[in-house]
Amino acid sequence: MAQRIIVNADDLGLAPSVNDAIFEVFRAGNLNSATLMVAMPGTADAVERLKDHPGLAVGLHFTLTEGRALTGPSSLTDGAGMFGPRKDLAMRAMRGQVKSADLRREFEAQLDRAEALGVSLTHSDSHQHVMMLPAVFDAVAPVIAERRLGVRLVHPPARMVLGAWARPVKLLKQALNLRNARRHRSRHALRTNDSLVSIHDLNSPGPYTAGTYQALLATTNAQEVVEVMVHPYRVDDALRAMYASTLGTKEPFFQRCIAEYEALRHGPVFGDRTMINFAQL
């Protein structure tokens, strides 16, 4: 039986230029799922254009590190209700300074916003993998179960973890994701992927080819359902202006996303593998 994969584009709704790239790659046949940010500059554009792409499965891209909280100021935000960097969120969560009730309220608010926009959600994942933090996952997992949603686990293949030995920071991140994925599986009943791969785990900033994705998938077990997490971006002045204060650190990420867009926008790259979405698990 052909391996089953979920090719999910993060950051739908971030900006119109990102939406352009995601919809183009969908039409090229190289993704079948995307996750929507519900309170960003491109949200309305994305929702309107989803009407013309009925075959695209859509989940929530739960966001705690960009923009403004839908639930106002809380332990998740500053005094003005604005989210801060992931590092700050992770540190406060580890210290017990992030309230579970605030996490649940914000998660439910973002789910409700998507549904109010007319989007029927298949699953949830999270911006910058914040849901992998134990405090965050434990707070939102009951809601995921209640609403019968699928959920992403950032579960890197062991070969990808071992392959990061020469990059200590990446090795630590991969090892933590692997540990937390196993933890979440042991504590919660989940409808989820078995593993996850991404070009962002590679040494190379591009260019990428069909061979790049075949090599990534070769690190997984053929019997697993694998999420291929993708970030196809078209980057324009408006998107760069959103990150004007941090553009120097953001630019390498943009370049990888542009390279991924170029690799995925032309012809099919996933061979005879079967694309499914989280609703089909």
Secondary structure, 3 states (H helix, E strand, C coil): CCCEEEEEEEEECCCHHHHHHHHHHHHCCCCCEEEECCCCCCHHHHHHHHCCCCCCEEEEEECCCCCECCCCCCCCCCCCCECCCHHHHHHHHHCCCCCHHHHHHHHHHHHHHHHHCCCCEEEEEEHHHHHHCHHHHHHHHHHHHHCCCEECCCCCCHHHHHCCCCCHHHHHHHHHHHHHHHHHHHHCCCCECCEEECHHHCCCCCCCCHHHHHHHHCCCCCCCCEEEEECCCCCCHHHHHHCHHHHHHHHHHHHHHHHHHHHHCCCCCCCCCEECCHHHC
